[in-house]
């Protein structure tokens, strides 16, 4: 089984997380199972190939983009030595700037007669679009590599540099550590498009508040709930009833990868059209745009291309790192680790350990 890891976006904390990322995506041999697989060649191989597209600027909030207060660049040689990536591209931030300028120019006439889901400030808009351009650029690297060597990957995993995982030392049962990773990352079915995420839900807006129904599985508009005796129901899509997916970590088989990693901009335009036609919210307060929500956009891709969605079948093993000096206003610290610029890898490892206690 061949697995690619797609690493994208601004390389936040990459010099501190790279070895942890390497460990997380070191998987047991897949073509054998059980104890025999773990005994063979010491039990561990590195079947994952890394592909990286990062930007040459590192910010942490929209304000970082607005004020252009970026961190120092990471040591790319160190990253290469740790991961030995098949492809590693540092993209020029001007690419995002030019895209957002062009986009804002196209939609400018709409501003005369109505509200629209985007800001007039190109620096704020590049904060939103940058990750999606980076994912597309990185996916192109994977496709080019497949064509060059005449094969296709079985699984493609989208991963971030500011996400860390529960590592082996935090498990009392090493067998469980292996089992958790296999159950997370290995998708054996390849006849239909399948994707996994830490959270899948149907969001309904009621009394100006979102109410979420947590799902175990979604496919062909059929939903299976997590904590209601596997209750099933049909998803009847409306503008205010939305299929959503968490986006910190995304595991796809090859069929689903094509849609998630190359079709975002296509779906963005179709979803934007629904926002313009159906969103009638006036006045101050949240406007609830579909195209502005990354979770909703991923759900739109799954719905539009009939992709089977599976909730990762275990407790969350991931934590997001956020800057102790540059944080978004009213940020929710659930499953997050505050890390300061002066904190070293040892401090990070201690904070990871504390977060899983």
C-alpha positions in Angstrom: 0.0 0.0 0.0 1.4 3.4 -1.0 0.6 6.4 1.1 1.3 10.1 0.4 1.2 12.9 3.0 0.2 16.3 1.7 1.6 19.1 3.9 0.5 22.6 3.0 0.1 26.2 4.0 2.1 28.5 6.2 4.7 26.3 8.0 3.8 27.3 11.5 6.0 25.7 14.1 7.3 23.3 11.5 10.9 23.2 12.9 9.4 22.1 16.3 6.8 19.6 14.9 8.6 18.0 12.1 10.0 15.0 14.0 6.6 14.4 15.7 5.0 14.5 12.2 7.6 12.0 11.0 6.8 9.7 13.9 3.0 9.9 13.4 3.3 8.9 9.8 5.6 6.0 10.4 3.2 3.2 10.1 3.3 -0.6 10.5 3.6 -2.7 7.4 0.2 -2.7 5.7 0.4 -5.7 3.4 0.7 -8.0 6.5 -1.6 -7.8 9.5 -1.5 -8.5 13.2 1.6 -9.5 15.2 3.4 -10.9 12.1 3.4 -7.4 10.5 4.9 -5.8 13.6 7.6 -8.5 14.0 8.8 -8.2 10.4 11.8 -6.0 10.0 11.5 -4.8 13.5 7.9 -4.1 13.1 8.1 -0.6 11.5 8.7 0.8 8.0 8.2 4.3 6.5 5.6 3.7 3.7 4.5 7.3 3.6 5.9 9.7 1.0 5.9 13.4 2.0 5.0 16.2 -0.4 5.2 19.7 0.9 4.0 23.1 -0.4 4.5 25.9 2.1 4.4 29.7 1.7 7.4 31.9 2.4 5.5 33.9 5.0 4.3 32.6 8.4 1.4 34.3 10.1 -1.0 33.2 12.8 -4.1 35.3 12.5 -5.8 37.5 9.9 -4.2 40.5 11.6 -0.8 39.1 10.8 -1.7 39.3 7.1 -3.3 42.7 7.5 -0.2 44.2 9.2 2.3 41.8 7.5 3.8 40.9 10.8 5.3 37.5 9.8 7.6 35.1 11.7 11.0 34.1 10.5 11.2 31.4 7.8 11.9 27.8 8.9 15.1 26.0 8.2 14.1 24.1 5.0 17.3 22.0 5.0 16.4 20.7 8.5 12.9 19.8 7.2 14.3 18.0 4.2 16.7 16.0 6.4 13.9 15.0 8.7 11.3 14.0 6.1 13.2 13.4 2.9 10.2 14.7 0.9 9.6 13.6 -2.7 8.8 17.3 -3.4 9.3 20.4 -1.4 8.2 23.8 -2.8 8.3 27.1 -1.0 5.7 29.3 -2.8 5.9 33.0 -3.1 3.2 34.8 -1.1 2.7 37.1 -4.1 0.8 34.2 -5.8 -1.9 34.5 -3.2 -1.9 38.3 -3.4 -2.4 38.2 -7.2 -5.2 35.7 -6.9 -7.1 37.7 -4.3 -6.7 40.9 -6.3 -8.1 39.2 -9.4 -11.0 37.7 -7.4 -11.9 41.0 -5.7 -11.8 42.7 -9.0 -14.3 40.3 -10.5 -16.8 40.5 -7.7 -16.5 44.3 -7.1 -19.6 45.2 -9.2 -21.7 43.1 -6.8 -20.9 45.4 -3.9 -23.1 48.2 -5.4 -26.4 46.3 -4.8 -25.8 43.8 -2.0 -23.7 42.2 0.8 -21.2 39.7 -0.3 -19.2 37.1 1.7 -15.8 38.6 1.4 -13.9 41.6 2.6 -12.5 44.4 0.4 -9.1 44.0 2.0 -6.9 41.8 -0.2 -4.6 41.1 2.7 -7.4 39.6 4.8 -8.7 37.6 1.8 -5.3 36.0 1.1 -5.4 34.6 4.6 -8.5 32.7 3.6 -7.5 31.6 0.1 -3.9 30.8 0.8 -4.4 27.3 2.3 -6.5 26.2 -0.6 -4.1 27.4 -3.2 -1.3 25.6 -1.3 -3.3 22.3 -1.1 -3.9 22.5 -4.9 -0.3 23.2 -5.6 0.8 20.3 -3.4 -1.7 17.9 -5.0 -0.3 18.8 -8.4 3.1 17.7 -7.1 1.7 14.4 -6.1 0.0 13.9 -9.5 3.1 14.8 -11.3 5.1 12.3 -9.3 2.6 9.6 -10.0 2.7 10.2 -13.7 6.5 10.3 -13.7 6.8 6.9 -12.0 3.6 5.4 -13.5 1.7 4.4 -10.4 -0.9 5.9 -8.1 -1.1 6.2 -4.3 -3.7 4.2 -2.5 -4.2 6.8 0.3 -3.5 10.6 0.5 -3.5 12.3 3.9 -3.8 16.0 4.3 -1.7 17.2 7.3 -0.8 20.5 8.8 2.5 21.7 10.4 0.7 23.1 13.5 -1.0 19.8 14.4 0.7 17.3 16.7 -0.5 13.8 17.8 -0.5 11.5 20.8 2.8 9.8 20.4 3.9 6.3 21.5 5.4 7.3 24.8 2.0 8.4 26.0 0.5 5.0 25.5 0.8 2.3 28.2 -0.2 -0.3 25.6 2.0 -0.1 22.5 -0.3 -2.5 20.7 -3.1 0.1 21.1 -0.9 2.8 19.7 -0.4 0.7 16.6 -4.1 -0.2 16.4 -5.2 3.5 16.7 -2.9 4.6 13.8 -4.0 1.7 11.5 -7.7 2.4 12.2 -7.1 6.0 11.5 -5.1 6.0 8.4 -5.7 2.8 6.5 -8.7 2.7 4.1 -8.8 -0.7 2.4 -11.9 0.0 0.2 -11.1 1.6 -3.1 -14.2 1.1 -5.4 -15.9 4.2 -4.1 -14.5 7.6 -2.9 -14.0 7.5 0.9 -12.7 10.1 3.3 -12.2 10.2 7.1 -12.1 13.1 9.5 -12.3 13.6 13.3 -15.8 15.1 13.0 -18.8 14.8 10.7 -22.1 16.5 11.5 -25.3 17.9 10.1 -25.7 21.5 11.2 -29.2 23.0 11.4 -29.8 26.7 12.1 -32.6 27.1 14.6 -33.4 30.3 16.5 -30.2 31.8 15.1 -28.0 29.1 16.6 -26.4 26.0 15.0 -27.5 22.6 16.3 -25.3 19.8 15.3 -26.1 16.1 14.9 -22.9 14.1 15.1 -22.5 11.4 12.5 -20.6 8.1 12.4 -21.0 7.8 8.7 -22.5 9.5 5.6 -23.0 8.1 2.1 -25.6 8.5 -0.6 -27.4 11.1 1.6 -27.8 8.4 4.3 -26.6 9.5 7.7 -25.7 7.2 10.7 -25.6 8.9 14.1 -22.8 8.3 16.5 -24.6 8.1 19.9 -28.1 7.2 19.1 -28.0 3.4 18.6 -26.7 4.0 15.1 -30.0 5.7 14.1 -30.1 6.4 10.4 -31.9 9.2 8.5 -31.8 10.8 5.1 -30.1 14.1 4.6 -32.4 16.5 2.9 -30.0 19.3 1.9 -31.3 22.9 2.3 -29.4 26.1 2.7 -29.8 26.1 6.4 -29.1 22.4 6.9 -25.5 21.7 6.1 -23.2 18.7 6.0 -19.9 19.6 7.7 -16.5 18.0 8.3 -13.6 18.9 10.5 -10.5 19.9 8.5 -7.5 19.6 10.8 -6.8 16.1 9.4 -8.2 14.5 6.3 -7.6 10.9 5.2 -8.8 10.0 1.7 -8.5 7.0 -0.6 -7.3 7.8 -4.1 -10.8 8.3 -5.6 -11.8 10.8 -2.9 -8.4 12.7 -3.0 -9.1 14.0 -6.5 -12.2 15.7 -5.4 -11.0 17.1 -2.1 -7.6 18.4 -3.3 -8.3 19.6 -6.8 -12.0 20.6 -6.8 -12.1 23.1 -4.0 -12.2 26.2 -6.2 -14.9 24.7 -8.5 -17.1 24.0 -5.4 -16.3 27.4 -4.0 -17.8 29.1 -7.0 -21.0 26.9 -7.0 -21.3 27.4 -3.2 -20.8 31.2 -3.6 -23.7 31.3 -6.0 -26.0 29.7 -3.4 -24.8 32.3 -0.9 -25.7 35.1 -3.3 -29.1 33.6 -4.1 -30.3 32.2 -0.8 -28.7 34.1 2.1 -31.1 36.9 3.0 -29.7 37.8 6.5 -29.6 41.6 6.9 -28.1 43.8 9.5 -25.2 43.2 11.9 -24.1 39.9 13.3 -22.9 36.7 11.6 -24.0 36.2 8.1 -23.6 32.4 8.0 -22.1 32.2 4.6 -21.5 28.6 3.3 -18.5 29.5 1.1 -16.8 31.2 4.1 -16.8 28.0 6.2 -14.1 25.5 5.6 -16.1 22.8 7.4 -19.2 23.5 5.2 -17.1 23.6 2.0 -15.7 20.1 2.7 -19.2 18.9 3.3 -20.3 20.4 0.0 -17.5 18.5 -1.8 -18.6 15.2 -0.2 -22.2 15.9 -1.1 -21.6 17.1 -4.7 -19.4 14.1 -5.6 -21.2 11.4 -3.4 -18.1 10.7 -1.2 -18.5 8.3 1.7 -17.5 10.0 5.0 -16.3 8.1 8.0 -15.7 9.5 11.5 -12.3 8.4 12.7 -13.2 5.5 15.1 -11.5 6.5 18.3 -10.8 9.3 20.7 -9.0 12.3 19.2 -5.3 11.9 19.2 -4.5 15.4 17.7 -3.9 18.8 19.2 -3.5 22.1 17.4 -0.7 24.5 18.4 -1.5 28.2 18.5 0.9 31.0 19.1 1.0 32.3 22.7 1.8 35.7 21.4 -0.5 35.9 18.4 -4.0 34.5 18.8 -7.3 35.1 17.3 -9.9 37.0 19.3 -12.1 34.8 21.5 -10.3 31.6 20.4 -11.6 28.3 21.8 -8.7 26.6 23.5 -10.3 23.1 23.4 -7.8 20.6 22.0 -5.2 23.3 21.5 -1.7 24.0 22.9 -0.4 27.5 23.5 3.2 27.7 22.4 5.5 30.7 22.7 8.2 31.6 20.2 10.9 30.9 22.9 9.5 27.5 23.8 11.7 24.6 22.6 10.7 21.1 21.5 11.1 19.7 25.0 8.5 22.3 26.3 6.2 21.3 23.4 6.5 17.6 24.3 5.6 18.4 27.9 2.6 20.4 26.8 1.5 17.6 24.6 1.7 15.2 27.5 -0.3 17.5 29.8 -3.0 17.9 27.2 -3.6 14.2 27.1 -3.7 13.6 30.9 
